[in-house]
Amino acid sequence: MEELLGLFTNMNRWWGVVFLVVFLVSGRMFRNTWRAQKEGWPVKCGIYGTIAVAMFCLMVFGSFDFSS
C-alpha cells in the first residue's frame, strides 16, 4: 500500500497541468456526449465521467513539488 501511495507524493508540478488538461477535455467530452445522446451515450458518459473524477481526485489529493 505504501508503494502505491508513494506514486502520488511529491509529483512534479507539471503533472498538475497534465491532470488539469485531461480533466477539462474529459469533462467537455462528457457534456457533449450527454447533450447529443447518440447511440451508446451512457457508456461513453461513464468513461468520460470516470476519467474526469480520477483527474480531479489526483489534483486535489496529490502532493506536488513546487521547489524547482
WOMOVEN-V240975 format. One record per residue. SS is DSSP state (2 for helix, 1 for strand, 0 for the rest). Layout:
# WOMOVEN-V240975
SS / SS
This chain:
# WOMOVEN-V240975
0 / 2 / 2 / 2 / 2 / 2 / 0 / 0 / 0 / 0 / 1 / 1 / 2 / 2 / 2 / 2 / 2 / 2 / 2 / 2 / 2 / 2 / 2 / 2 / 2 / 2 / 2 / 2 / 2 / 2 / 2 / 2 / 2 / 2 / 2 / 2 / 0 / 0 / 0 / 0 / 2 / 2 / 2 / 2 / 2 / 2 / 2 / 2 / 2 / 2 / 2 / 2 / 2 / 2 / 2 / 2 / 2 / 2 / 2 / 2 / 2 / 0 / 0 / 1 / 1 / 0 / 0 / 0
